[in-house]
Amino acid sequence: ASRANDSWITMEVKTALFHSEKVDHLRIKVVTERAHVYLMGIVSTEEADAAAQVARSINGVARVVKVFEYL
């Protein structure tokens, strides 16, 4: 996957998180490398699972890695 594709995936994941009622998008950082999406932040386990589900739903995502610290 190209860097441009990674940037596009990151933007799509951030947009989807923004529209999700189950997560506080301001507490989640999204980094994409070779179509692998890394989700970071300090969240509840419910928010972490919801954010991962949102990221998995984005076209082009090969893998979602949760790197969260839990409240």
mmCIF file as gemmi writes it, N, C-alpha and C atoms, coordinates in Angstrom:
data_model
loop_
_atom_site.group_PDB
_atom_site.id
_atom_site.type_symbol
_atom_site.label_atom_id
_atom_site.label_alt_id
_atom_site.label_comp_id
_atom_site.label_asym_id
_atom_site.label_entity_id
_atom_site.label_seq_id
_atom_site.pdbx_PDB_ins_code
_atom_site.Cartn_x
_atom_site.Cartn_y
_atom_site.Cartn_z
_atom_site.occupancy
_atom_site.B_iso_or_equiv
_atom_site.pdbx_formal_charge
_atom_site.auth_seq_id
_atom_site.auth_asym_id
_atom_site.pdbx_PDB_model_num
ATOM 1 N N . ALA Axp A 1 ? 0.847 -1.198 0 1 0 ? 1 A 1
ATOM 2 C CA . ALA Axp A 1 ? 0 0 0 1 0 ? 1 A 1
ATOM 3 C C . ALA Axp A 1 ? 0.878 1.242 0 1 0 ? 1 A 1
ATOM 4 N N . SER Axp A 2 ? 0.447 2.224 -0.714 1 0 ? 2 A 1
ATOM 5 C CA . SER Axp A 2 ? 1.224 3.456 -0.824 1 0 ? 2 A 1
ATOM 6 C C . SER Axp A 2 ? 0.944 4.389 0.346 1 0 ? 2 A 1
ATOM 7 N N . ARG Axp A 3 ? 1.804 5.378 0.489 1 0 ? 3 A 1
ATOM 8 C CA . ARG Axp A 3 ? 1.627 6.372 1.534 1 0 ? 3 A 1
ATOM 9 C C . ARG Axp A 3 ? 0.328 7.149 1.327 1 0 ? 3 A 1
ATOM 10 N N . ALA Axp A 4 ? 0.001 7.442 0.056 1 0 ? 4 A 1
ATOM 11 C CA . ALA Axp A 4 ? -1.248 8.153 -0.247 1 0 ? 4 A 1
ATOM 12 C C . ALA Axp A 4 ? -2.452 7.312 0.162 1 0 ? 4 A 1
ATOM 13 N N . ASN Axp A 5 ? -2.384 6.014 -0.09 1 0 ? 5 A 1
ATOM 14 C CA . ASN Axp A 5 ? -3.472 5.125 0.309 1 0 ? 5 A 1
ATOM 15 C C . ASN Axp A 5 ? -3.59 5.08 1.828 1 0 ? 5 A 1
ATOM 16 N N . ASP Axp A 6 ? -2.469 5.036 2.533 1 0 ? 6 A 1
ATOM 17 C CA . ASP Axp A 6 ? -2.49 5.048 3.999 1 0 ? 6 A 1
ATOM 18 C C . ASP Axp A 6 ? -3.131 6.331 4.514 1 0 ? 6 A 1
ATOM 19 N N . SER Axp A 7 ? -2.804 7.458 3.896 1 0 ? 7 A 1
ATOM 20 C CA . SER Axp A 7 ? -3.395 8.742 4.296 1 0 ? 7 A 1
ATOM 21 C C . SER Axp A 7 ? -4.902 8.728 4.074 1 0 ? 7 A 1
ATOM 22 N N . TRP Axp A 8 ? -5.326 8.168 2.953 1 0 ? 8 A 1
ATOM 23 C CA . TRP Axp A 8 ? -6.752 8.08 2.655 1 0 ? 8 A 1
ATOM 24 C C . TRP Axp A 8 ? -7.461 7.209 3.688 1 0 ? 8 A 1
ATOM 25 N N . ILE Axp A 9 ? -6.871 6.066 4.023 1 0 ? 9 A 1
ATOM 26 C CA . ILE Axp A 9 ? -7.468 5.175 5.027 1 0 ? 9 A 1
ATOM 27 C C . ILE Axp A 9 ? -7.579 5.894 6.367 1 0 ? 9 A 1
ATOM 28 N N . THR Axp A 10 ? -6.517 6.589 6.775 1 0 ? 10 A 1
ATOM 29 C CA . THR Axp A 10 ? -6.541 7.326 8.04 1 0 ? 10 A 1
ATOM 30 C C . THR Axp A 10 ? -7.683 8.331 8.047 1 0 ? 10 A 1
ATOM 31 N N . MET Axp A 11 ? -7.833 9.091 6.962 1 0 ? 11 A 1
ATOM 32 C CA . MET Axp A 11 ? -8.897 10.085 6.868 1 0 ? 11 A 1
ATOM 33 C C . MET Axp A 11 ? -10.273 9.424 6.955 1 0 ? 11 A 1
ATOM 34 N N . GLU Axp A 12 ? -10.448 8.306 6.27 1 0 ? 12 A 1
ATOM 35 C CA . GLU Axp A 12 ? -11.734 7.602 6.295 1 0 ? 12 A 1
ATOM 36 C C . GLU Axp A 12 ? -12.054 7.073 7.697 1 0 ? 12 A 1
ATOM 37 N N . VAL Axp A 13 ? -11.048 6.52 8.378 1 0 ? 13 A 1
ATOM 38 C CA . VAL Axp A 13 ? -11.262 6.01 9.736 1 0 ? 13 A 1
ATOM 39 C C . VAL Axp A 13 ? -11.61 7.162 10.674 1 0 ? 13 A 1
ATOM 40 N N . LYS Axp A 14 ? -10.871 8.267 10.6 1 0 ? 14 A 1
ATOM 41 C CA . LYS Axp A 14 ? -11.15 9.421 11.46 1 0 ? 14 A 1
ATOM 42 C C . LYS Axp A 14 ? -12.553 9.965 11.222 1 0 ? 14 A 1
ATOM 43 N N . THR Axp A 15 ? -12.96 10.036 9.963 1 0 ? 15 A 1
ATOM 44 C CA . THR Axp A 15 ? -14.305 10.518 9.633 1 0 ? 15 A 1
ATOM 45 C C . THR Axp A 15 ? -15.367 9.586 10.205 1 0 ? 15 A 1
ATOM 46 N N . ALA Axp A 16 ? -15.16 8.284 10.061 1 0 ? 16 A 1
ATOM 47 C CA . ALA Axp A 16 ? -16.121 7.31 10.588 1 0 ? 16 A 1
ATOM 48 C C . ALA Axp A 16 ? -16.185 7.373 12.113 1 0 ? 16 A 1
ATOM 49 N N . LEU Axp A 17 ? -15.043 7.568 12.771 1 0 ? 17 A 1
ATOM 50 C CA . LEU Axp A 17 ? -15.034 7.697 14.233 1 0 ? 17 A 1
ATOM 51 C C . LEU Axp A 17 ? -15.768 8.959 14.663 1 0 ? 17 A 1
ATOM 52 N N . PHE Axp A 18 ? -15.592 10.039 13.907 1 0 ? 18 A 1
ATOM 53 C CA . PHE Axp A 18 ? -16.269 11.303 14.198 1 0 ? 18 A 1
ATOM 54 C C . PHE Axp A 18 ? -17.784 11.109 14.188 1 0 ? 18 A 1
ATOM 55 N N . HIS Axp A 19 ? -18.282 10.308 13.259 1 0 ? 19 A 1
ATOM 56 C CA . HIS Axp A 19 ? -19.72 10.098 13.114 1 0 ? 19 A 1
ATOM 57 C C . HIS Axp A 19 ? -20.267 8.994 14.019 1 0 ? 19 A 1
ATOM 58 N N . SER Axp A 20 ? -19.394 8.266 14.681 1 0 ? 20 A 1
ATOM 59 C CA . SER Axp A 20 ? -19.836 7.191 15.57 1 0 ? 20 A 1
ATOM 60 C C . SER Axp A 20 ? -20.306 7.769 16.902 1 0 ? 20 A 1
ATOM 61 N N . GLU Axp A 21 ? -21.436 7.273 17.373 1 0 ? 21 A 1
ATOM 62 C CA . GLU Axp A 21 ? -21.952 7.719 18.673 1 0 ? 21 A 1
ATOM 63 C C . GLU Axp A 21 ? -21.354 6.908 19.823 1 0 ? 21 A 1
ATOM 64 N N . LYS Axp A 22 ? -20.591 5.88 19.502 1 0 ? 22 A 1
ATOM 65 C CA . LYS Axp A 22 ? -20.067 4.981 20.534 1 0 ? 22 A 1
ATOM 66 C C . LYS Axp A 22 ? -18.659 5.332 20.992 1 0 ? 22 A 1
ATOM 67 N N . VAL Axp A 23 ? -18.005 6.277 20.312 1 0 ? 23 A 1
ATOM 68 C CA . VAL Axp A 23 ? -16.63 6.628 20.677 1 0 ? 23 A 1
ATOM 69 C C . VAL Axp A 23 ? -16.453 8.137 20.73 1 0 ? 23 A 1
ATOM 70 N N . ASP Axp A 24 ? -15.513 8.574 21.559 1 0 ? 24 A 1
ATOM 71 C CA . ASP Axp A 24 ? -15.108 9.98 21.59 1 0 ? 24 A 1
ATOM 72 C C . ASP Axp A 24 ? -13.905 10.1 20.661 1 0 ? 24 A 1
ATOM 73 N N . HIS Axp A 25 ? -14.16 10.564 19.46 1 0 ? 25 A 1
ATOM 74 C CA . HIS Axp A 25 ? -13.109 10.605 18.433 1 0 ? 25 A 1
ATOM 75 C C . HIS Axp A 25 ? -11.917 11.468 18.833 1 0 ? 25 A 1
ATOM 76 N N . LEU Axp A 26 ? -12.114 12.403 19.746 1 0 ? 26 A 1
ATOM 77 C CA . LEU Axp A 26 ? -11.018 13.281 20.162 1 0 ? 26 A 1
ATOM 78 C C . LEU Axp A 26 ? -9.989 12.554 21.023 1 0 ? 26 A 1
ATOM 79 N N . ARG Axp A 27 ? -10.371 11.407 21.578 1 0 ? 27 A 1
ATOM 80 C CA . ARG Axp A 27 ? -9.447 10.658 22.442 1 0 ? 27 A 1
ATOM 81 C C . ARG Axp A 27 ? -8.753 9.519 21.713 1 0 ? 27 A 1
ATOM 82 N N . ILE Axp A 28 ? -8.959 9.428 20.403 1 0 ? 28 A 1
ATOM 83 C CA . ILE Axp A 28 ? -8.373 8.326 19.642 1 0 ? 28 A 1
ATOM 84 C C . ILE Axp A 28 ? -7.482 8.86 18.532 1 0 ? 28 A 1
ATOM 85 N N . LYS Axp A 29 ? -6.238 8.401 18.526 1 0 ? 29 A 1
ATOM 86 C CA . LYS Axp A 29 ? -5.296 8.743 17.454 1 0 ? 29 A 1
ATOM 87 C C . LYS Axp A 29 ? -5.27 7.579 16.472 1 0 ? 29 A 1
ATOM 88 N N . VAL Axp A 30 ? -5.256 7.923 15.196 1 0 ? 30 A 1
ATOM 89 C CA . VAL Axp A 30 ? -5.261 6.912 14.134 1 0 ? 30 A 1
ATOM 90 C C . VAL Axp A 30 ? -3.979 7.047 13.318 1 0 ? 30 A 1
ATOM 91 N N . VAL Axp A 31 ? -3.243 5.948 13.173 1 0 ? 31 A 1
ATOM 92 C CA . VAL Axp A 31 ? -2.04 5.914 12.344 1 0 ? 31 A 1
ATOM 93 C C . VAL Axp A 31 ? -2.176 4.71 11.416 1 0 ? 31 A 1
ATOM 94 N N . THR Axp A 32 ? -1.895 4.921 10.14 1 0 ? 32 A 1
ATOM 95 C CA . THR Axp A 32 ? -1.98 3.821 9.172 1 0 ? 32 A 1
ATOM 96 C C . THR Axp A 32 ? -0.625 3.62 8.511 1 0 ? 32 A 1
ATOM 97 N N . GLU Axp A 33 ? -0.172 2.387 8.486 1 0 ? 33 A 1
ATOM 98 C CA . GLU Axp A 33 ? 1.096 2.016 7.861 1 0 ? 33 A 1
ATOM 99 C C . GLU Axp A 33 ? 0.877 0.735 7.079 1 0 ? 33 A 1
ATOM 100 N N . ARG Axp A 34 ? 1.029 0.819 5.756 1 0 ? 34 A 1
ATOM 101 C CA . ARG Axp A 34 ? 0.836 -0.34 4.87 1 0 ? 34 A 1
ATOM 102 C C . ARG Axp A 34 ? -0.528 -1.002 5.059 1 0 ? 34 A 1
ATOM 103 N N . ALA Axp A 35 ? -1.545 -0.173 5.163 1 0 ? 35 A 1
ATOM 104 C CA . ALA Axp A 35 ? -2.951 -0.578 5.314 1 0 ? 35 A 1
ATOM 105 C C . ALA Axp A 35 ? -3.264 -1.205 6.67 1 0 ? 35 A 1
ATOM 106 N N . HIS Axp A 36 ? -2.308 -1.173 7.596 1 0 ? 36 A 1
ATOM 107 C CA . HIS Axp A 36 ? -2.556 -1.606 8.963 1 0 ? 36 A 1
ATOM 108 C C . HIS Axp A 36 ? -2.892 -0.354 9.766 1 0 ? 36 A 1
ATOM 109 N N . VAL Axp A 37 ? -4.057 -0.356 10.402 1 0 ? 37 A 1
ATOM 110 C CA . VAL Axp A 37 ? -4.525 0.8 11.157 1 0 ? 37 A 1
ATOM 111 C C . VAL Axp A 37 ? -4.221 0.58 12.634 1 0 ? 37 A 1
ATOM 112 N N . TYR Axp A 38 ? -3.508 1.531 13.223 1 0 ? 38 A 1
ATOM 113 C CA . TYR Axp A 38 ? -3.169 1.495 14.645 1 0 ? 38 A 1
ATOM 114 C C . TYR Axp A 38 ? -4.035 2.527 15.35 1 0 ? 38 A 1
ATOM 115 N N . LEU Axp A 39 ? -4.769 2.087 16.367 1 0 ? 39 A 1
ATOM 116 C CA . LEU Axp A 39 ? -5.638 2.961 17.138 1 0 ? 39 A 1
ATOM 117 C C . LEU Axp A 39 ? -5.037 3.129 18.523 1 0 ? 39 A 1
ATOM 118 N N . MET Axp A 40 ? -4.852 4.387 18.935 1 0 ? 40 A 1
ATOM 119 C CA . MET Axp A 40 ? -4.217 4.679 20.214 1 0 ? 40 A 1
ATOM 120 C C . MET Axp A 40 ? -5.035 5.694 20.989 1 0 ? 40 A 1
ATOM 121 N N . GLY Axp A 41 ? -4.924 5.637 22.307 1 0 ? 41 A 1
ATOM 122 C CA . GLY Axp A 41 ? -5.592 6.61 23.147 1 0 ? 41 A 1
ATOM 123 C C . GLY Axp A 41 ? -5.94 6.003 24.49 1 0 ? 41 A 1
ATOM 124 N N . ILE Axp A 42 ? -6.578 6.82 25.313 1 0 ? 42 A 1
ATOM 125 C CA . ILE Axp A 42 ? -7.023 6.379 26.633 1 0 ? 42 A 1
ATOM 126 C C . ILE Axp A 42 ? -8.544 6.313 26.58 1 0 ? 42 A 1
ATOM 127 N N . VAL Axp A 43 ? -9.074 5.099 26.568 1 0 ? 43 A 1
ATOM 128 C CA . VAL Axp A 43 ? -10.506 4.881 26.356 1 0 ? 43 A 1
ATOM 129 C C . VAL Axp A 43 ? -11.009 3.734 27.232 1 0 ? 43 A 1
ATOM 130 N N . SER Axp A 44 ? -12.325 3.567 27.259 1 0 ? 44 A 1
ATOM 131 C CA . SER Axp A 44 ? -12.91 2.401 27.928 1 0 ? 44 A 1
ATOM 132 C C . SER Axp A 44 ? -12.79 1.197 26.994 1 0 ? 44 A 1
ATOM 133 N N . THR Axp A 45 ? -12.961 0.014 27.536 1 0 ? 45 A 1
ATOM 134 C CA . THR Axp A 45 ? -12.887 -1.18 26.689 1 0 ? 45 A 1
ATOM 135 C C . THR Axp A 45 ? -14.007 -1.176 25.65 1 0 ? 45 A 1
ATOM 136 N N . GLU Axp A 46 ? -15.171 -0.632 26.022 1 0 ? 46 A 1
ATOM 137 C CA . GLU Axp A 46 ? -16.289 -0.553 25.077 1 0 ? 46 A 1
ATOM 138 C C . GLU Axp A 46 ? -15.94 0.369 23.911 1 0 ? 46 A 1
ATOM 139 N N . GLU Axp A 47 ? -15.333 1.522 24.222 1 0 ? 47 A 1
ATOM 140 C CA . GLU Axp A 47 ? -14.925 2.453 23.165 1 0 ? 47 A 1
ATOM 141 C C . GLU Axp A 47 ? -13.86 1.826 22.266 1 0 ? 47 A 1
ATOM 142 N N . ALA Axp A 48 ? -12.926 1.102 22.866 1 0 ? 48 A 1
ATOM 143 C CA . ALA Axp A 48 ? -11.86 0.458 22.091 1 0 ? 48 A 1
ATOM 144 C C . ALA Axp A 48 ? -12.441 -0.544 21.104 1 0 ? 48 A 1
ATOM 145 N N . ASP Axp A 49 ? -13.366 -1.37 21.579 1 0 ? 49 A 1
ATOM 146 C CA . ASP Axp A 49 ? -13.984 -2.365 20.701 1 0 ? 49 A 1
ATOM 147 C C . ASP Axp A 49 ? -14.796 -1.701 19.593 1 0 ? 49 A 1
ATOM 148 N N . ALA Axp A 50 ? -15.53 -0.646 19.947 1 0 ? 50 A 1
ATOM 149 C CA . ALA Axp A 50 ? -16.34 0.067 18.953 1 0 ? 50 A 1
ATOM 150 C C . ALA Axp A 50 ? -15.446 0.734 17.908 1 0 ? 50 A 1
ATOM 151 N N . ALA Axp A 51 ? -14.353 1.343 18.352 1 0 ? 51 A 1
ATOM 152 C CA . ALA Axp A 51 ? -13.432 2.009 17.425 1 0 ? 51 A 1
ATOM 153 C C . ALA Axp A 51 ? -12.802 0.997 16.475 1 0 ? 51 A 1
ATOM 154 N N . ALA Axp A 52 ? -12.427 -0.158 16.996 1 0 ? 52 A 1
ATOM 155 C CA . ALA Axp A 52 ? -11.834 -1.199 16.152 1 0 ? 52 A 1
ATOM 156 C C . ALA Axp A 52 ? -12.839 -1.687 15.12 1 0 ? 52 A 1
ATOM 157 N N . GLN Axp A 53 ? -14.09 -1.837 15.533 1 0 ? 53 A 1
ATOM 158 C CA . GLN Axp A 53 ? -15.137 -2.276 14.604 1 0 ? 53 A 1
ATOM 159 C C . GLN Axp A 53 ? -15.334 -1.241 13.497 1 0 ? 53 A 1
ATOM 160 N N . VAL Axp A 54 ? -15.328 0.035 13.862 1 0 ? 54 A 1
ATOM 161 C CA . VAL Axp A 54 ? -15.454 1.111 12.871 1 0 ? 54 A 1
ATOM 162 C C . VAL Axp A 54 ? -14.291 1.04 11.884 1 0 ? 54 A 1
ATOM 163 N N . ALA Axp A 55 ? -13.075 0.904 12.396 1 0 ? 55 A 1
ATOM 164 C CA . ALA Axp A 55 ? -11.892 0.868 11.527 1 0 ? 55 A 1
ATOM 165 C C . ALA Axp A 55 ? -11.937 -0.334 10.588 1 0 ? 55 A 1
ATOM 166 N N . ARG Axp A 56 ? -12.375 -1.485 11.096 1 0 ? 56 A 1
ATOM 167 C CA . ARG Axp A 56 ? -12.455 -2.694 10.265 1 0 ? 56 A 1
ATOM 168 C C . ARG Axp A 56 ? -13.446 -2.535 9.116 1 0 ? 56 A 1
ATOM 169 N N . SER Axp A 57 ? -14.431 -1.658 9.294 1 0 ? 57 A 1
ATOM 170 C CA . SER Axp A 57 ? -15.471 -1.491 8.271 1 0 ? 57 A 1
ATOM 171 C C . SER Axp A 57 ? -15.006 -0.653 7.081 1 0 ? 57 A 1
ATOM 172 N N . ILE Axp A 58 ? -13.833 -0.028 7.195 1 0 ? 58 A 1
ATOM 173 C CA . ILE Axp A 58 ? -13.343 0.853 6.136 1 0 ? 58 A 1
ATOM 174 C C . ILE Axp A 58 ? -12.683 0.024 5.032 1 0 ? 58 A 1
ATOM 175 N N . ASN Axp A 59 ? -13.057 0.312 3.813 1 0 ? 59 A 1
ATOM 176 C CA . ASN Axp A 59 ? -12.508 -0.391 2.654 1 0 ? 59 A 1
ATOM 177 C C . ASN Axp A 59 ? -11.003 -0.146 2.55 1 0 ? 59 A 1
ATOM 178 N N . GLY Axp A 60 ? -10.234 -1.203 2.36 1 0 ? 60 A 1
ATOM 179 C CA . GLY Axp A 60 ? -8.791 -1.084 2.196 1 0 ? 60 A 1
ATOM 180 C C . GLY Axp A 60 ? -7.992 -1.377 3.444 1 0 ? 60 A 1
ATOM 181 N N . VAL Axp A 61 ? -8.661 -1.495 4.591 1 0 ? 61 A 1
ATOM 182 C CA . VAL Axp A 61 ? -7.966 -1.789 5.848 1 0 ? 61 A 1
ATOM 183 C C . VAL Axp A 61 ? -7.608 -3.269 5.876 1 0 ? 61 A 1
ATOM 184 N N . ALA Axp A 62 ? -6.313 -3.552 6.012 1 0 ? 62 A 1
ATOM 185 C CA . ALA Axp A 62 ? -5.853 -4.94 6.045 1 0 ? 62 A 1
ATOM 186 C C . ALA Axp A 62 ? -5.909 -5.514 7.459 1 0 ? 62 A 1
ATOM 187 N N . ARG Axp A 63 ? -5.63 -4.658 8.45 1 0 ? 63 A 1
ATOM 188 C CA . ARG Axp A 63 ? -5.555 -5.125 9.834 1 0 ? 63 A 1
ATOM 189 C C . ARG Axp A 63 ? -5.771 -3.946 10.761 1 0 ? 63 A 1
ATOM 190 N N . VAL Axp A 64 ? -6.368 -4.196 11.917 1 0 ? 64 A 1
ATOM 191 C CA . VAL Axp A 64 ? -6.555 -3.164 12.938 1 0 ? 64 A 1
ATOM 192 C C . VAL Axp A 64 ? -5.806 -3.606 14.186 1 0 ? 64 A 1
ATOM 193 N N . VAL Axp A 65 ? -4.949 -2.72 14.693 1 0 ? 65 A 1
ATOM 194 C CA . VAL Axp A 65 ? -4.169 -3.005 15.895 1 0 ? 65 A 1
ATOM 195 C C . VAL Axp A 65 ? -4.575 -2.002 16.971 1 0 ? 65 A 1
ATOM 196 N N . LYS Axp A 66 ? -5.049 -2.517 18.108 1 0 ? 66 A 1
ATOM 197 C CA . LYS Axp A 66 ? -5.446 -1.648 19.218 1 0 ? 66 A 1
ATOM 198 C C . LYS Axp A 66 ? -4.248 -1.46 20.144 1 0 ? 66 A 1
ATOM 199 N N . VAL Axp A 67 ? -3.877 -0.206 20.339 1 0 ? 67 A 1
ATOM 200 C CA . VAL Axp A 67 ? -2.772 0.135 21.239 1 0 ? 67 A 1
ATOM 201 C C . VAL Axp A 67 ? -3.327 1.124 22.266 1 0 ? 67 A 1
ATOM 202 N N . PHE Axp A 68 ? -4.34 0.691 23 1 0 ? 68 A 1
ATOM 203 C CA . PHE Axp A 68 ? -5.04 1.572 23.926 1 0 ? 68 A 1
ATOM 204 C C . PHE Axp A 68 ? -4.556 1.393 25.351 1 0 ? 68 A 1
ATOM 205 N N . GLU Axp A 69 ? -4.729 2.462 26.127 1 0 ? 69 A 1
ATOM 206 C CA . GLU Axp A 69 ? -4.634 2.386 27.574 1 0 ? 69 A 1
ATOM 207 C C . GLU Axp A 69 ? -6.073 2.503 28.046 1 0 ? 69 A 1
ATOM 208 N N . TYR Axp A 70 ? -6.47 1.637 28.963 1 0 ? 70 A 1
ATOM 209 C CA . TYR Axp A 70 ? -7.878 1.586 29.355 1 0 ? 70 A 1
ATOM 210 C C . TYR Axp A 70 ? -8.144 2.359 30.629 1 0 ? 70 A 1
ATOM 211 N N . LEU Axp A 71 ? -9.299 3.025 30.637 1 0 ? 71 A 1
ATOM 212 C CA . LEU Axp A 71 ? -9.742 3.786 31.806 1 0 ? 71 A 1
ATOM 213 C C . LEU Axp A 71 ? -10.145 2.847 32.919 1 0 ? 71 A 1
